[in-house]
Amino acid sequence: MWHQDETCNLETRTRHGYWRLLGYVRPYWKRLAVGIIAGMLVGGSVFVSLLTIPQMIGVVDIKVKETAQNDDTARRIVEAMEKSSAAGEAEKIAAVQKAMTPDTAASKDPQLAKMLNTASKIGKNLHLPFSIDGTTIHVTWPKEFSFEAVSPEGKVAWQLFGLYVAMFILAWVFKNLARYINAYCTRWVGSRVVADLRAQIFSRLMRQSLKYFGKNDVGQLISRAVNDTAALEYSITHSVEDLTNAPLQIIGCVAAIIVACREYNNYSLIVMLLVGPPLLLVPMQLLGRVIRKYYRKSYARIADVMTRMHEAFSCIRVVKAYNTEEIELDRFRFVNRKYFRQTVRAMRLHVLVSPMVEILIGIAAMGFLFYSYRSGVSVTQLTALFAPALMAYQPLKELSKVIAIVQQSMAAADRIFDLLDTDMELPEKADAVQLKEFSSGIEVRNVTFSYDDHTVIDNVSFSIPKGSMVAVVGETGSGKSTLANLIARFYDVSDGQVLIDGKDIRDYTIASLRRLIGVVNQNPMMFNDTIADNIAYGTPEASRDDVIAAAKLANAHDFISGGVHAEGYDTVVGENGFKLSGGEKQRIAIARAILKNPPILILDEATSALDNVTERLVQDALNRVMNNRTVFAIAHRLTTIQHADKIIVMSRGKIVECGTHDELLAKNGVYRKLHDTQFEH
């Protein structure tokens, strides 16, 4: 029962996935239509080519008949001489001359008459530069001339055979030109669909909340955005081409077979066509389901490989510091080996498809040849029947591969659609309003926040009047950073409200709220770009002069242009600011906040990891950026917040003390203990 339910669920997901992918194709239906029409022309060209081949072989048959006729002429001469043995010399000569008179049967040969009639029809329908009158062929281009289709000896003229060769070449060139257009258009559509999917994945991930990224591994997400879409792109670009091309070629071959069967009254091959494909498609379909299941597991394993690489490279400083390269290498080998084993399982079935198809087609072809030989089928008939079947071999083989490729692509599509269907985006009300300016203050009212059933903030309330600085201190894990994330609405409260200017921040649009908030973190993130672009991030309209002015206020201009970094503001900082020190990254982050010029500033332990000299430089920059702004500061070093208008002391998600620096010292409580611990020496 479980297996049946799983199979039904897989079929339902497959149908749903097909329709969703077709939805992405819809904007490009015109280009796809061109590709499909080109595919139809490919099938038509194959049909014309196959009709021409038996006619060319027919020339050989006619020559064979002419040889037989020459033998018959010699026989008639001998018979005439025997009959006139008693006659006089004049009668003998007359009898021999009569026997030697060319028989016009060759020129009236049914095969030749049919060939000339077919050539005439093709010439008229395709507007080719020749016409046929009886057995006389008139060519009008590139030069006008005429010739007889049959020589006085009854042989077919080489020009007629060349005419069929030219028609075949013309049809073949047209076929391959149409195939090029088909391949280009369909592959373009396939690549564009996957590009749209990749963009939608990135857009979806960018809009997810921080809670989503806390629950999902970045390596897994990157794998789905890169590896899964790459697998889907390969599958779609190849399968769409084959699906719009191979069936039409097969149809052209089948049509040629039907025409030949009717003409020669031999329907054995049609019977084989009716019986063979179902016997071939049933095992292919069953095999395709298994292939899809294995490839889905394979894509999960490559995501594990990406995760392992991402973690190792992100923590490369720690790896080097603790000399654990071999340990990381062993971990990578383990997940890479699991991926290899799963991929081999899928590949084993995938590569089985082509040999299986070849075996079945080979058996069918030899069976037909044996039957034809036993039935005494002529060379012309055999060519007319077998050439289309032979030409259908390659598109049949391609179509069988498509079954496996489509299942492989749908395994990747399943994972992509799972990601797109996951919605942990912060909800925005339909009637949300713009927060155009900050006028009165911030209030945290009875706020509770839980993460995975673990309460991080428990019924907290406080206010931050405009223009004031409120600092929060406490041990690690007390909820300080979570409060900052709730004010910036990186998360939504589980209970209570965060209000700005007396209105719940969930009533504002997220973009307008974030536009008025600047954040400087303890570990500022840098993009692998120039220093100038990192400062101007979020303020693309800023000029170079604006960037330099912000850097000067952040005490960053001297180290940027003082020769430490040879290219100054155009220095590329490396992965996450690899070329910069902690203090340099911190001052660039402060310059970024200064350039944005937000009325609300959140400082998350911005100086905790710095030496004393750098801390003074950073603190001086912070004092400038805090001027005339509303500041919520998370502090580790109490020296940075002694002049705050209000200090909140947190412990286990609750406020345990609140007041100014002097008031809290006078209470002789938790804050006093923190203070004495830092300044006891």
C-alpha positions as CSV (number, residue, x, y, z in Angstrom):
1,M,0.0,0.0,0.0
2,W,2.8,2.4,0.9
3,H,4.5,1.7,-2.4
4,Q,1.3,2.4,-4.3
5,D,0.8,5.7,-2.4
6,E,4.4,6.7,-3.2
7,T,3.9,5.9,-6.9
8,C,0.6,7.8,-7.1
9,N,2.2,10.8,-5.4
10,L,5.2,10.7,-7.8
11,E,2.9,10.6,-10.8
12,T,0.8,13.5,-9.4
13,R,4.0,15.6,-8.7
14,T,5.3,14.7,-12.2
15,R,2.1,16.0,-13.9
16,H,2.1,19.1,-11.7
17,G,5.8,19.7,-12.4
18,Y,5.2,19.4,-16.2
19,W,2.4,22.0,-16.1
20,R,4.5,24.4,-14.0
21,L,7.4,24.2,-16.4
22,L,5.1,24.8,-19.3
23,G,4.0,27.9,-17.5
24,Y,7.6,29.2,-17.7
25,V,7.6,28.5,-21.4
26,R,4.5,30.5,-22.2
27,P,6.2,33.9,-22.6
28,Y,8.4,32.5,-25.3
29,W,5.8,30.6,-27.2
30,K,6.5,32.4,-30.5
31,R,10.2,31.3,-30.6
32,L,9.2,27.8,-29.5
33,A,6.5,27.7,-32.3
34,V,9.3,28.5,-34.8
35,G,11.3,25.6,-33.4
36,I,8.3,23.2,-33.7
37,I,7.5,24.3,-37.2
38,A,11.2,23.8,-38.1
39,G,10.9,20.3,-36.6
40,M,7.8,19.6,-38.8
41,L,9.9,20.6,-41.8
42,V,12.6,18.2,-40.7
43,G,10.0,15.4,-40.7
44,G,8.7,16.5,-44.1
45,S,12.2,16.6,-45.5
46,V,12.9,13.1,-44.2
47,F,9.7,11.9,-45.9
48,V,10.7,13.4,-49.3
49,S,14.2,11.9,-49.0
50,L,12.8,8.5,-48.3
51,L,10.5,8.7,-51.3
52,T,13.5,9.5,-53.5
53,I,15.7,6.7,-52.3
54,P,13.6,3.8,-53.8
55,Q,13.4,5.7,-57.1
56,M,17.2,5.8,-57.3
57,I,17.4,2.1,-56.5
58,G,14.8,1.6,-59.2
59,V,17.3,2.8,-61.7
60,V,19.6,-0.1,-60.8
61,D,16.7,-2.5,-61.1
62,I,15.9,-1.2,-64.6
63,K,19.5,-1.7,-65.7
64,V,19.3,-5.2,-64.5
65,K,16.2,-5.7,-66.6
66,E,17.9,-4.2,-69.6
67,T,20.7,-6.8,-69.3
68,A,18.1,-9.5,-69.2
69,Q,16.4,-7.9,-72.3
70,N,19.7,-8.0,-74.2
71,D,20.0,-11.7,-73.4
72,D,16.4,-12.1,-74.7
73,T,17.3,-10.3,-78.0
74,A,20.2,-12.7,-78.6
75,R,17.9,-15.6,-77.9
76,R,15.4,-14.2,-80.5
77,I,18.1,-13.9,-83.1
78,V,19.1,-17.6,-82.7
79,E,15.5,-18.6,-82.9
80,A,15.0,-16.5,-86.1
81,M,18.0,-18.2,-87.7
82,E,16.8,-21.6,-86.8
83,K,13.3,-20.9,-88.2
84,S,14.7,-19.5,-91.5
85,S,17.3,-22.2,-92.0
86,A,15.4,-23.5,-95.1
87,A,14.8,-20.1,-96.5
88,G,16.9,-18.1,-98.9
89,E,19.6,-15.7,-97.9
90,A,17.4,-12.6,-98.2
91,E,14.8,-14.1,-95.9
92,K,17.4,-15.0,-93.3
93,I,18.8,-11.4,-93.3
94,A,15.3,-10.0,-92.9
95,A,14.5,-12.4,-90.1
96,V,17.7,-11.5,-88.2
97,Q,17.2,-7.7,-88.7
98,K,13.7,-8.0,-87.3
99,A,15.0,-9.9,-84.3
100,M,17.7,-7.2,-83.7
101,T,15.2,-4.4,-84.0
102,P,15.2,-2.7,-80.5
103,D,12.2,-3.6,-78.4
104,T,10.6,-0.4,-77.0
105,A,9.5,-2.3,-73.9
106,A,12.4,-0.8,-72.0
107,S,11.1,2.6,-72.7
108,K,7.7,1.5,-71.6
109,D,8.9,-0.3,-68.5
110,P,6.4,0.2,-65.7
111,Q,9.2,1.0,-63.2
112,L,10.7,3.6,-65.4
113,A,7.3,5.1,-66.3
114,K,6.5,5.3,-62.6
115,M,9.8,6.9,-61.9
116,L,9.3,9.6,-64.6
117,N,5.8,10.3,-63.4
118,T,7.0,10.7,-59.8
119,A,9.9,13.0,-60.8
120,S,7.5,15.1,-62.8
121,K,5.1,15.5,-59.9
122,I,8.0,16.4,-57.5
123,G,9.3,18.9,-60.0
124,K,6.0,20.7,-60.4
125,N,5.2,20.7,-56.6
126,L,8.6,22.0,-55.6
127,H,8.9,24.3,-58.7
128,L,12.2,22.7,-59.7
129,P,13.9,23.9,-62.9
130,F,13.0,20.9,-65.1
131,S,9.9,19.3,-66.8
132,I,9.3,15.8,-68.3
133,D,7.5,15.2,-71.7
134,G,7.1,11.5,-72.2
135,T,10.7,10.2,-71.9
136,T,12.2,13.6,-72.7
137,I,13.5,15.7,-69.8
138,H,13.9,19.5,-70.3
139,V,16.2,21.3,-67.9
140,T,15.8,25.1,-67.7
141,W,18.5,26.0,-65.1
142,P,21.4,26.8,-64.8
143,K,21.5,26.1,-68.6
144,E,18.7,25.0,-70.9
145,F,19.2,21.5,-72.5
146,S,17.2,18.3,-73.1
147,F,18.0,14.6,-72.9
148,E,16.2,11.3,-73.3
149,A,15.5,9.4,-70.1
150,V,16.2,6.2,-72.0
151,S,19.0,5.6,-74.5
152,P,18.3,3.7,-77.8
153,E,19.7,0.6,-76.1
154,G,17.1,0.9,-73.4
155,K,19.4,2.1,-70.6
156,V,18.4,4.8,-68.1
157,A,20.4,8.0,-68.7
158,W,22.9,9.0,-66.1
159,Q,21.4,12.5,-66.1
160,L,18.1,11.1,-64.8
161,F,19.9,9.3,-61.9
162,G,21.8,12.6,-61.2
163,L,18.5,14.4,-61.1
164,Y,17.3,12.1,-58.3
165,V,20.6,12.5,-56.5
166,A,20.2,16.3,-56.7
167,M,16.6,16.1,-55.3
168,F,17.8,13.9,-52.4
169,I,20.7,16.4,-51.7
170,L,18.3,19.3,-51.8
171,A,15.9,17.6,-49.4
172,W,18.8,16.6,-47.1
173,V,20.2,20.2,-47.0
174,F,16.7,21.5,-46.2
175,K,16.3,18.9,-43.5
176,N,19.5,19.9,-41.7
177,L,18.9,23.6,-42.1
178,A,15.4,23.1,-40.5
179,R,17.0,21.0,-37.8
180,Y,19.5,23.8,-37.0
181,I,16.6,26.3,-36.6
182,N,14.7,23.7,-34.5
183,A,17.8,23.1,-32.2
184,Y,18.6,26.8,-31.8
185,C,15.1,27.9,-31.0
186,T,14.2,25.1,-28.6
187,R,17.5,25.3,-26.8
188,W,17.2,29.0,-26.5
189,V,13.8,28.6,-24.9
190,G,15.1,25.9,-22.6
191,S,18.0,28.1,-21.5
192,R,15.8,31.1,-21.0
193,V,13.3,29.1,-18.9
194,V,16.0,27.9,-16.6
195,A,17.5,31.4,-16.4
196,D,14.0,32.7,-15.3
197,L,13.8,29.8,-12.8
198,R,17.2,30.7,-11.4
199,A,16.3,34.3,-11.1
200,Q,13.0,33.4,-9.3
201,I,14.9,31.2,-6.9
202,F,17.3,34.0,-6.0
203,S,14.4,36.4,-5.6
204,R,12.5,34.0,-3.4
205,L,15.6,33.4,-1.2
206,M,16.3,37.2,-0.9
207,R,12.7,37.7,0.3
208,Q,12.8,34.9,2.9
209,S,13.1,36.0,6.6
210,L,16.2,35.5,8.7
211,K,14.4,32.7,10.4
212,Y,14.4,30.8,7.2
213,F,18.1,31.1,6.8
214,G,18.5,30.0,10.4
215,K,16.8,26.8,9.6
216,N,18.4,26.0,6.2
217,D,22.0,25.4,5.3
218,V,23.5,27.9,2.9
219,G,25.3,25.1,1.0
220,Q,22.1,23.3,0.4
221,L,20.4,26.5,-0.9
222,I,23.4,27.3,-3.2
223,S,23.2,23.7,-4.5
224,R,19.6,24.0,-5.4
225,A,20.1,27.4,-7.0
226,V,23.2,26.3,-9.0
227,N,23.5,22.5,-9.4
228,D,19.8,21.7,-9.6
229,T,19.1,24.4,-12.2
230,A,22.2,23.4,-14.1
231,A,20.9,19.8,-14.3
232,L,17.5,21.1,-15.3
233,E,19.0,23.3,-18.0
234,Y,21.0,20.5,-19.5
235,S,17.9,18.3,-19.5
236,I,15.5,20.9,-20.9
237,T,17.7,22.2,-23.7
238,H,18.3,18.7,-25.0
239,S,15.0,17.1,-24.3
240,V,12.9,20.0,-25.8
241,E,15.0,19.8,-29.0
242,D,14.5,16.0,-29.3
243,L,10.8,16.2,-28.3
244,T,10.1,18.7,-31.1
245,N,12.3,17.0,-33.6
246,A,12.6,13.2,-33.2
247,P,8.8,12.4,-33.1
248,L,8.3,14.3,-36.4
249,Q,11.2,12.5,-38.0
250,I,9.7,9.2,-36.9
251,I,6.3,10.3,-38.3
252,G,8.0,11.1,-41.6
253,C,9.6,7.6,-41.6
254,V,6.4,5.9,-40.7
255,A,4.5,7.8,-43.4
256,A,7.2,6.6,-46.0
257,I,6.8,3.0,-44.7
258,I,3.0,3.2,-45.1
259,V,3.3,4.5,-48.6
260,A,5.7,1.7,-49.5
261,C,3.6,-0.9,-47.9
262,R,0.5,0.2,-49.9
263,E,2.5,0.3,-53.1
264,Y,4.0,-3.1,-52.8
265,N,1.0,-4.7,-50.9
266,N,3.3,-5.7,-48.0
267,Y,2.0,-4.8,-44.6
268,S,4.3,-6.9,-42.4
269,L,6.4,-3.8,-41.3
270,I,3.2,-1.9,-40.3
271,V,2.3,-4.8,-38.0
272,M,5.7,-4.6,-36.5
273,L,5.3,-0.9,-36.0
274,L,2.0,-1.4,-34.2
275,V,3.4,-4.1,-31.9
276,G,7.0,-2.9,-31.3
277,P,6.7,0.6,-29.8
278,P,4.4,-0.3,-27.0
279,L,6.7,-3.2,-26.0
280,L,9.6,-0.7,-26.0
281,L,7.8,2.2,-24.2
282,V,6.5,0.2,-21.2
283,P,9.9,-0.8,-19.8
284,M,11.2,2.6,-20.6
285,Q,8.5,4.3,-18.5
286,L,9.1,1.9,-15.6
287,L,12.8,2.5,-15.8
288,G,12.3,6.2,-16.0
289,R,10.5,6.3,-12.6
290,V,13.4,4.5,-10.9
291,I,15.9,6.8,-12.6
292,R,14.0,9.9,-11.3
293,K,14.0,8.5,-7.7
294,Y,17.8,7.9,-7.8
295,Y,18.6,11.3,-9.3
296,R,16.6,13.1,-6.7
297,K,18.7,11.4,-4.0
298,S,21.8,12.2,-6.1
299,Y,21.0,15.9,-6.1
300,A,20.6,15.8,-2.3
301,R,24.0,14.3,-2.0
302,I,25.7,16.9,-4.1
303,A,24.0,19.5,-1.9
304,D,25.8,17.8,1.0
305,V,29.1,18.2,-0.9
306,M,28.4,21.9,-1.4
307,T,27.6,22.3,2.3
308,R,30.9,20.7,3.3
309,M,32.9,22.9,0.9
310,H,31.1,26.1,2.0
311,E,31.7,25.4,5.7
312,A,35.3,24.6,5.1
313,F,36.0,27.7,3.0
314,S,34.0,30.0,5.2
315,C,36.0,28.8,8.3
316,I,39.3,28.6,6.5
317,R,41.1,30.8,9.2
318,V,40.0,28.4,11.9
319,V,41.0,25.4,9.8
320,K,44.5,26.8,9.3
321,A,44.8,27.9,12.9
322,Y,44.0,24.5,14.3
323,N,45.9,22.6,11.5
324,T,42.8,20.5,10.7
325,E,43.1,20.4,6.9
326,E,43.3,16.6,6.9
327,I,40.2,16.3,9.1
328,E,38.3,18.6,6.7
329,L,39.6,16.6,3.8
330,D,38.4,13.3,5.4
331,R,34.9,14.8,6.0
332,F,34.8,16.0,2.4
333,R,35.9,12.6,1.1
334,F,33.1,10.9,3.1
335,V,30.3,13.1,1.7
336,N,31.8,13.1,-1.8
337,R,32.0,9.3,-1.7
338,K,28.3,9.1,-0.8
339,Y,27.5,11.4,-3.7
340,F,29.5,9.3,-6.1
341,R,27.8,6.0,-5.0
342,Q,24.3,7.6,-5.4
343,T,25.2,9.0,-8.8
344,V,26.6,5.7,-10.0
345,R,23.2,4.0,-9.1
346,A,21.4,6.6,-11.2
347,M,23.9,6.5,-14.0
348,R,23.8,2.7,-14.1
349,L,20.1,2.8,-15.1
350,H,20.5,5.9,-17.3
351,V,23.2,4.3,-19.5
352,L,21.2,1.1,-19.7
353,V,18.5,2.8,-21.7
354,S,20.5,3.2,-25.0
355,P,21.8,-0.4,-25.1
356,M,18.4,-1.7,-24.3
357,V,16.8,0.3,-27.2
358,E,19.6,-0.8,-29.6
359,I,19.1,-4.5,-28.7
360,L,15.4,-4.3,-29.3
361,I,15.7,-2.4,-32.5
362,G,18.4,-4.7,-33.8
363,I,16.3,-7.8,-33.1
364,A,13.3,-6.1,-34.9
365,A,15.5,-5.2,-37.9
366,M,17.0,-8.6,-38.3
367,G,13.6,-10.2,-37.9
368,F,12.3,-8.1,-40.7
369,L,15.2,-8.8,-43.0
370,F,14.8,-12.6,-42.4
371,Y,11.1,-12.3,-43.2
372,S,11.8,-10.3,-46.3
373,Y,14.4,-12.7,-47.6
374,R,12.2,-15.7,-46.9
375,S,9.3,-13.9,-48.8
376,G,11.4,-13.1,-51.8
377,V,11.1,-9.3,-51.5
378,S,13.0,-7.4,-54.3
379,V,15.9,-5.0,-53.7
380,T,13.7,-2.0,-54.6
381,Q,10.9,-3.1,-52.3
382,L,13.3,-3.9,-49.5
383,T,14.9,-0.5,-49.8
384,A,11.5,1.3,-49.8
385,L,10.5,-0.6,-46.7
386,F,13.7,-0.8,-44.8
387,A,15.4,2.6,-45.5
388,P,12.7,4.5,-43.5
389,A,13.0,2.0,-40.7
390,L,16.7,2.4,-40.7
391,M,16.5,6.2,-40.8
392,A,14.1,6.1,-37.9
393,Y,16.7,4.4,-35.7
394,Q,18.5,7.6,-34.6
395,P,15.4,9.6,-33.7
396,L,14.0,6.5,-31.9
397,K,17.3,6.3,-29.9
398,E,17.2,10.0,-29.1
399,L,13.6,9.7,-28.0
400,S,14.3,6.8,-25.7
401,K,17.1,8.9,-24.1
402,V,14.6,11.7,-23.6
403,I,12.6,9.5,-21.3
404,A,15.6,9.1,-18.9
405,I,16.6,12.8,-19.3
406,V,13.1,14.0,-18.6
407,Q,12.9,12.0,-15.4
408,Q,16.3,13.3,-14.4
409,S,15.2,16.9,-15.0
410,M,11.9,16.4,-13.1
411,A,14.0,15.1,-10.1
412,A,15.8,18.5,-10.2
413,A,12.5,20.3,-10.8
414,D,10.9,18.7,-7.8
415,R,13.6,20.1,-5.5
416,I,13.5,23.5,-7.2
417,F,9.7,23.7,-6.8
418,D,9.9,22.6,-3.2
419,L,12.2,25.6,-2.6
420,L,10.0,28.0,-4.5
421,D,6.9,26.7,-2.6
422,T,8.5,27.3,0.8
423,D,7.3,30.7,2.1
424,M,8.9,32.0,5.2
425,E,8.8,35.6,4.0
426,L,7.8,38.3,6.4
427,P,4.2,39.1,5.6
428,E,3.3,42.6,4.5
429,K,-0.2,43.9,4.8
430,A,-2.1,44.7,1.7
431,D,-2.9,48.2,3.1
432,A,0.6,48.8,4.6
433,V,1.6,52.5,4.6
434,Q,4.9,54.2,3.9
435,L,7.0,55.3,6.8
436,K,8.2,58.6,5.3
437,E,9.9,60.1,8.4
438,F,10.7,59.4,12.0
439,S,9.2,62.0,14.3
440,S,8.6,60.8,17.9
441,G,10.1,57.6,19.1
442,I,10.3,53.8,19.3
443,E,8.3,51.7,21.8
444,V,8.7,48.0,22.6
445,R,5.5,47.0,24.2
446,N,5.0,43.6,26.0
447,V,7.1,41.8,23.4
448,T,7.6,38.1,23.5
449,F,9.6,36.2,20.9
450,S,10.1,32.4,20.7
451,Y,12.3,30.5,18.3
452,D,11.5,26.8,17.8
453,D,9.5,26.7,21.1
454,H,12.4,28.3,23.0
455,T,11.5,31.7,24.5
456,V,14.2,34.2,23.8
457,I,12.4,37.5,24.8
458,D,9.9,37.3,27.6
459,N,7.4,40.2,28.0
460,V,9.8,43.1,27.5
461,S,8.8,46.7,27.4
462,F,10.8,50.0,27.0
463,S,10.8,53.1,24.9
464,I,13.4,55.1,23.0
465,P,12.5,58.8,22.5
466,K,13.7,60.4,19.3
467,G,17.3,61.7,19.5
468,S,18.2,59.6,22.5
469,M,20.5,56.7,23.0
470,V,19.4,53.5,24.7
471,A,21.9,50.8,25.4
472,V,21.3,47.2,26.3
473,V,23.8,44.9,28.2
474,G,23.8,41.4,29.5
475,E,25.4,38.0,29.3
476,T,25.6,36.1,26.1
477,G,22.3,34.6,25.1
478,S,20.2,37.1,27.1
479,G,18.3,38.3,24.0
480,K,20.2,41.6,23.2
481,S,20.7,40.9,19.5
482,T,17.2,39.5,19.2
483,L,15.7,42.8,20.4
484,A,17.7,44.7,17.7
485,N,16.4,42.2,15.1
486,L,12.8,42.8,16.2
487,I,13.2,46.6,16.1
488,A,14.5,46.3,12.5
489,R,11.8,43.7,11.8
490,F,14.2,41.0,10.7
491,Y,11.8,38.8,12.7
492,D,8.2,39.3,13.8
493,V,7.3,39.3,17.4
494,S,5.5,36.2,18.8
495,D,3.4,38.5,21.0
496,G,3.2,42.2,21.8
497,Q,4.2,45.1,19.6
498,V,7.1,47.1,18.3
499,L,5.9,50.7,17.5
500,I,7.4,53.6,15.7
501,D,5.7,56.9,16.0
502,G,2.9,55.1,17.9
503,K,2.2,52.7,15.0
504,D,2.9,49.0,14.8
505,I,5.9,48.4,12.5
506,R,3.9,45.6,10.8
507,D,1.6,48.3,9.5
508,Y,4.4,49.9,7.5
509,T,5.9,48.6,4.3
510,I,9.2,46.8,5.0
511,A,11.1,48.8,2.5
512,S,10.1,52.2,4.0
513,L,10.9,50.9,7.5
514,R,14.4,49.6,6.6
515,R,15.1,52.8,4.7
516,L,15.1,54.7,8.0
517,I,17.3,52.2,9.9
518,G,21.0,51.8,9.7
519,V,22.9,48.8,11.3
520,V,26.5,48.4,12.3
521,N,27.3,44.8,13.4
522,Q,30.0,43.3,15.5
523,N,31.3,41.4,12.5
524,P,30.6,43.7,9.6
525,M,30.0,41.9,6.3
526,M,32.0,42.9,3.2
527,F,31.3,42.1,-0.4
528,N,34.1,41.0,-2.7
529,D,34.1,44.4,-4.3
530,T,36.0,47.7,-4.0
531,I,36.2,49.7,-0.8
532,A,34.2,52.5,-2.4
533,D,31.4,50.2,-3.5
534,N,31.3,48.6,-0.1
535,I,30.8,52.1,1.5
536,A,28.2,53.0,-1.1
537,Y,26.3,49.8,-0.7
538,G,22.7,50.6,-0.2
539,T,23.3,54.2,-1.5
540,P,23.9,53.7,-5.2
541,E,23.3,57.4,-6.0
542,A,26.3,58.5,-3.9
543,S,29.2,60.2,-5.7
544,R,32.8,59.5,-5.0
545,D,33.0,62.7,-3.1
546,D,30.2,61.6,-0.9
547,V,32.0,58.3,-0.2
548,I,35.2,60.0,0.7
549,A,33.3,62.4,3.0
550,A,31.7,59.5,4.8
551,A,35.0,57.7,5.1
552,K,36.6,60.8,6.7
553,L,33.8,60.9,9.3
554,A,34.3,57.2,10.0
555,N,38.1,57.7,10.5
556,A,38.6,55.4,7.5
557,H,40.1,57.8,4.9
558,D,43.6,57.7,6.2
559,F,44.1,53.9,6.0
560,I,42.3,53.8,2.6
561,S,44.4,56.4,0.9
562,G,47.5,56.3,3.0
563,G,49.3,53.7,1.0
564,V,48.4,50.6,3.0
565,H,46.0,49.6,0.2
566,A,47.8,50.4,-3.1
567,E,44.6,51.1,-5.1
568,G,42.9,53.2,-2.4
569,Y,39.2,53.3,-2.8
570,D,39.4,51.0,-5.8
571,T,41.0,48.2,-3.8
572,V,39.0,44.9,-4.0
573,V,38.7,43.7,-0.4
574,G,38.4,40.0,-1.1
575,E,35.9,37.4,0.2
576,N,34.2,39.0,3.2
577,G,36.9,41.6,3.5
578,F,39.8,39.1,3.6
579,K,42.3,41.9,2.9
580,L,41.1,44.1,5.7
581,S,41.7,44.1,9.4
582,G,38.8,43.9,11.9
583,G,39.1,47.7,12.7
584,E,39.2,48.6,9.0
585,K,36.1,46.6,8.2
586,Q,34.3,48.1,11.2
587,R,35.1,51.7,10.0
588,I,34.0,50.9,6.5
589,A,30.7,49.6,7.9
590,I,30.4,52.9,9.9
591,A,31.1,54.9,6.8
592,R,28.4,52.9,5.0
593,A,25.9,53.9,7.8
594,I,27.0,57.5,7.7
595,L,26.5,57.6,3.9
596,K,23.0,56.2,4.3
597,N,22.3,58.8,6.9
598,P,19.4,57.0,8.7
599,P,17.5,58.7,11.6
600,I,17.6,55.4,13.5
601,L,20.8,53.6,14.2
602,I,21.3,50.1,15.6
603,L,24.8,49.3,16.9
604,D,25.4,45.6,17.7
605,E,28.6,45.4,19.8
606,A,30.5,47.4,17.2
607,T,33.7,47.7,19.2
608,S,33.9,44.5,21.2
609,A,36.5,42.7,19.1
610,L,39.0,45.6,18.7
611,D,42.2,46.6,20.3
612,N,42.3,49.8,22.4
613,V,43.8,52.1,19.8
614,T,41.4,50.9,17.1
615,E,38.5,51.0,19.5
616,R,39.2,54.7,20.2
617,L,39.2,55.4,16.4
618,V,36.0,53.4,15.9
619,Q,34.3,55.0,19.0
620,D,35.2,58.4,17.8
621,A,33.6,57.5,14.4
622,L,30.6,56.1,16.2
623,N,30.2,59.3,18.3
624,R,30.0,61.3,15.0
625,V,27.5,58.9,13.4
626,M,25.3,58.9,16.6
627,N,25.1,62.6,16.7
628,N,21.4,63.8,16.3
629,R,20.2,60.2,15.8
630,T,18.1,57.8,17.7
631,V,20.4,55.0,18.8
632,F,19.8,51.5,20.1
633,A,23.2,50.1,21.1
634,I,24.1,46.6,22.1
635,A,27.2,46.9,24.3
636,H,29.9,44.6,25.5
637,R,32.4,47.2,26.7
638,L,30.6,49.4,29.2
639,T,33.0,52.3,28.5
640,T,31.1,52.8,25.2
641,I,27.7,53.4,26.8
642,Q,28.4,55.3,30.0
643,H,26.8,58.4,28.5
644,A,23.7,56.6,27.2
645,D,20.3,58.2,28.1
646,K,19.1,54.8,29.3
647,I,20.8,51.4,29.9
648,I,18.8,48.2,29.9
649,V,20.2,45.1,31.6
650,M,18.9,41.8,30.2
651,S,19.1,38.3,31.7
652,R,17.5,35.2,30.2
653,G,15.2,37.2,27.9
654,K,13.9,39.6,30.6
655,I,14.8,43.2,31.7
656,V,16.2,43.0,35.2
657,E,17.5,46.6,35.5
658,C,17.0,49.9,33.7
659,G,18.4,53.4,34.3
660,T,21.4,55.6,33.6
661,H,25.0,54.6,34.2
662,D,25.1,56.3,37.6
663,E,21.6,55.1,38.7
664,L,22.5,51.4,37.9
665,L,25.8,51.7,39.7
666,A,24.0,53.0,42.8
667,K,21.6,50.1,42.7
668,N,24.5,47.8,43.3
669,G,22.9,45.0,41.2
670,V,23.6,43.1,38.0
671,Y,25.0,46.1,36.2
672,R,27.4,46.9,39.1
673,K,28.7,43.4,38.9
674,L,29.3,43.7,35.2
675,H,31.0,47.0,35.7
676,D,33.3,45.8,38.5
677,T,34.2,42.7,36.5
678,Q,35.5,44.9,33.6
679,F,37.2,47.5,35.7
680,E,38.4,45.5,38.7
681,H,42.0,45.8,37.7
